[in-house]
Amino acid sequence: MNLMNLKLMVVSGYILSVAAWAVAAGATSGARLIVFTALALLPAGALLTLWTHASQTMSEAIQAARR
């Protein structure tokens, strides 16, 4: 699985869980749901930018060069 796809699935799951939590907490109006979802975007955005690929090992570099 591609790392970008994994990051997007984790972030979307997090945002949906925050939205579900907001509904369970009693945020019934659209404006409150938007506020909760916007607050969920802050850590999600940080996760997307700070979660980087693992560095390539020496063995992986050699195998890639041989191909």
C-alpha positions as a printed NumPy array, in Angstrom:
array([[  0.   ,   0.   ,   0.   ],
       [  1.214,   3.431,  -0.9  ],
       [  2.182,   5.648,   2.049],
       [  0.122,   8.559,   0.707],
       [ -2.985,   6.361,   0.539],
       [ -2.349,   5.162,   4.083],
       [ -1.964,   8.727,   5.345],
       [ -5.186,   9.805,   3.635],
       [ -7.115,   6.861,   5.112],
       [ -5.831,   7.583,   8.629],
       [ -6.635,  11.299,   8.341],
       [-10.101,  10.736,   6.884],
       [-10.876,   8.174,   9.592],
       [ -9.745,  10.621,  12.249],
       [-11.875,  13.453,  10.854],
       [-14.93 ,  11.207,  10.56 ],
       [-14.475,   9.97 ,  14.128],
       [-14.253,  13.57 ,  15.396],
       [-17.417,  14.422,  13.459],
       [-19.188,  11.37 ,  14.931],
       [-18.   ,  12.379,  18.394],
       [-19.367,  15.885,  17.822],
       [-22.773,  14.494,  16.88 ],
       [-22.724,  12.23 ,  19.956],
       [-21.799,  15.228,  22.118],
       [-24.86 ,  17.101,  20.924],
       [-23.593,  19.343,  18.145],
       [-26.668,  19.226,  15.94 ],
       [-26.351,  22.462,  13.994],
       [-24.306,  22.626,  10.83 ],
       [-22.124,  25.443,  12.15 ],
       [-21.043,  23.434,  15.196],
       [-20.24 ,  20.406,  13.062],
       [-18.13 ,  22.596,  10.792],
       [-16.255,  23.981,  13.814],
       [-15.549,  20.495,  15.173],
       [-14.418,  19.273,  11.766],
       [-12.222,  22.345,  11.258],
       [-10.597,  21.679,  14.62 ],
       [-10.019,  18.093,  13.532],
       [ -8.181,  19.352,  10.439],
       [ -5.404,  20.987,  12.471],
       [ -3.82 ,  17.778,  13.839],
       [ -4.644,  15.979,  10.604],
       [ -2.768,  18.584,   8.575],
       [  0.204,  18.295,  10.896],
       [  0.103,  14.522,  10.518],
       [  0.123,  14.769,   6.729],
       [  3.093,  17.131,   6.651],
       [  5.206,  15.535,   9.386],
       [  4.684,  11.856,   8.489],
       [  7.482,  11.205,   6.009],
       [  8.799,   8.171,   4.195],
       [ 11.338,   6.037,   5.994],
       [ 14.813,   6.537,   4.657],
       [ 16.072,   3.951,   2.232],
       [ 18.395,   1.33 ,   3.695],
       [ 21.7  ,   0.411,   2.086],
       [ 20.289,  -2.932,   0.948],
       [ 17.289,  -1.262,  -0.686],
       [ 19.569,   1.223,  -2.438],
       [ 21.731,  -1.577,  -3.811],
       [ 18.691,  -3.545,  -4.981],
       [ 17.251,  -0.429,  -6.672],
       [ 20.573,   0.266,  -8.399],
       [ 20.777,  -3.294,  -9.664],
       [ 17.35 ,  -3.01 , -11.32 ]])
